Amino acid sequence: MWTISLCKFELSNAQLYVACAASAVLVVYSTTLPNITVSKNPKQSWVSLADFSDSLSYLSHVQQVGKQTGCTHAAVWLDLKGQFIAGFEDIGRHVALDKLLGFRAMQLLNTPEYQHGVVLVSSRASYEMVQKTANCGVEFLLAVSAATSMAVDLAKQCNLMFHKIGRASC
């Protein structure tokens, strides 16, 4: 027999519900997500997808452990012309993105050119990844796999330009 306990937390203007039954944990966000706005510099907030045609190779360049195990994700920071700046690998797609966004935040303290660029992830883009990326002021997110519908809706809501960039072998 399963015993389910439900807790409700208030997080600014969002509500978080957590239900736990033995080892299964269910987290459901209400439909009111925090308002996220991305400031855009009109001179720099556009990219040509043609500039990113070779960017997928940067993912495998970063995935050194993944080359041996086949089970890692990568997140890379590209300039607006699709050139590699930095990248991180981890077994978890969220952690790879967190490492990249943290690195970018540290670089912004001394290097303003990190303000504008593109995040490319080796996975699908969930709404949590869109939310993290937009909250950090990134204007563009490219993902290898299709996004969830909630991710697409949230990207529109917060003016994050999102695009799926597929692998040639798919």
Buried (B, 14 or more C-beta within 10 A) or exposed (E): EEEEEEEEEEEEEBBEEEEBEEEEEEEEBEEEBEEBEBEBEEEEBEBEEEBBEEBBEBBEBBBEBBEEEEEBBBBBBBBBEBBBBBBBBBEEBBBBBBBBBEBBEEBBEEEEEBBBBBBBBBBBBBBBBBBBBBBBBBBBBBBBBEBBEBBBBBBEBBBBBBBBBEEEEE
